[in-house]
């Protein structure tokens, strides 16, 4: 017997008792509690203070690099097999080529977040190139996407970028690393537009897989509405995806100040092959430069195992 159903008063009685007023109060109380928790993590421990300082410092650096990032990166396709020549490579690069030729020749596509550009990946892109990846390319989306665009349309545009990258390099597969909104639209491309046929691995860094309450405070245009928890787009991503073959790495931090609640950056879908990494004291912008994150991403794309909570769908047979 459903005791809750038996004991609950009728909807009319709830309204008369002021039940509708309790919902906003509960939401406010929950937001205050999350704010207290965030403050405790940020300034309540030395690691949190250090993480906040790094976030502020890197945000300032990123602002200075932002104008440079507005210029689209020139795609320099080396060809799939060019990087098999090891004479001019460093020992680190040579080790990747020799140990895993497929990994070293798979292009890496970097996708930035809302009103951002490719400059957010300055550190990560350099690390991947030093690790031996032959083609590391960052795309730029219009800064107006957040105000006049649509995540579904941006995902279709990402499809064009991926096909162009494959055509110019001769590669059959790519890796994608998406920061913030970039990870969400890449996930839509993989799950809903057949992108898993092209994407070997998708890494999401602080991406709002469950939305963010911050979206309620953004202009009431299409993209912010799609980023609100429970939106039609997020419900669509919850639909079954039994044939998706892409590997996922979802990195999220409990000190992320733009994904509220922070756990919304977790990727929990029964049909997806997901490895999840939870961090404690890394801010939203710092996710692309944090040494641990950079190390994890380079290891995963090099097909080295990473430690984290892993959940794989059961494969038939």
FENPEWO-V743661 format. One record per residue. SS is DSSP state (a for helix, b for strand, c for the rest). PHI is phi as a letter, one per 40 degrees, with the letter a starting at -180 (none if undefined). Layout:
((SS;PHI) (SS;PHI))
This chain:
((c;none) (c;c) (a;c) (a;c) (a;c) (a;c) (a;c) (c;c) (c;c) (c;d) (a;d) (a;c) (a;c) (a;c) (a;c) (a;c) (c;c) (c;g) (a;c) (a;c) (a;c) (a;c) (a;c) (a;c) (a;c) (a;c) (a;c) (a;c) (a;c) (a;c) (a;c) (a;c) (a;c) (a;c) (a;c) (a;c) (a;c) (a;c) (a;c) (a;c) (a;c) (a;c) (a;b) (c;c) (c;b) (a;d) (a;c) (a;c) (a;c) (a;c) (a;c) (a;c) (a;c) (a;c) (a;c) (a;c) (a;c) (a;c) (a;c) (a;c) (a;c) (a;c) (a;c) (a;c) (a;c) (a;d) (a;d) (a;c) (a;c) (c;c) (c;c) (c;c) (c;c) (c;c) (c;c) (c;b) (c;c) (c;c) (c;g) (c;c) (c;b) (a;d) (a;c) (a;c) (c;c) (c;b) (c;c) (c;c) (c;c) (c;c) (a;d) (a;c) (a;c) (a;c) (a;c) (a;c) (a;c) (a;c) (a;c) (c;a) (a;c) (a;c) (a;c) (a;c) (a;b) (c;c) (b;c) (b;b) (b;b) (b;b) (b;b) (c;c) (c;c) (c;c) (c;f) (c;b) (c;a) (a;c) (a;c) (a;c) (a;b) (a;d) (a;c) (a;c) (a;c) (a;c) (a;c) (a;c) (a;c) (a;c) (a;c) (c;h) (c;c) (c;c) (c;b) (b;b) (b;b) (b;b) (b;b) (c;b) (c;b) (c;c) (c;c) (c;c) (a;d) (a;c) (a;b) (a;b) (c;c) (c;a) (a;c) (a;c) (a;c) (a;c) (a;c) (a;c) (a;c) (a;c) (a;d) (a;c) (a;c) (a;c) (a;c) (a;c) (a;c) (a;c) (a;c) (a;c) (a;b) (c;g) (c;c) (c;c) (c;b) (b;b) (b;b) (b;b) (b;b) (b;b) (b;b) (c;f) (a;d) (a;d) (a;c) (a;c) (a;c) (a;c) (a;c) (a;c) (a;d) (a;c) (a;c) (a;b) (c;b) (c;g) (a;c) (a;c) (a;c) (c;b) (b;b) (b;c) (b;b) (b;b) (b;b) (b;b) (b;b) (c;f) (c;c) (c;c) (c;c) (c;b) (c;g) (c;a) (a;c) (a;d) (a;c) (a;c) (a;b) (c;c) (c;d) (c;c) (c;b) (a;c) (a;c) (a;d) (a;c) (a;c) (c;c) (c;c) (c;d) (c;g) (c;c) (a;c) (a;c) (a;c) (a;c) (a;c) (a;c) (c;c) (c;c) (c;d) (c;a) (c;c) (c;b) (c;c) (c;b) (c;c) (b;c) (b;b) (b;b) (b;b) (b;b) (b;a) (b;b) (c;c) (c;b) (c;c) (c;c) (c;b) (c;b) (c;b) (c;c) (a;d) (a;c) (a;c) (a;c) (c;c) (c;b) (c;b) (c;a) (c;c) (c;c) (c;b) (b;c) (b;b) (b;b) (b;b) (b;b) (b;b) (b;b) (c;b) (c;b) (c;b) (c;c) (c;c) (a;c) (a;c) (a;c) (a;c) (c;b) (c;d) (a;d) (a;c) (a;c) (a;d) (a;c) (a;c) (a;c) (a;c) (a;c) (a;c) (a;c) (c;c) (c;g) (c;c) (c;c) (c;b) (c;c) (c;i) (b;c) (b;b) (b;b) (c;b) (c;c) (c;c) (c;c) (c;c) (c;g))
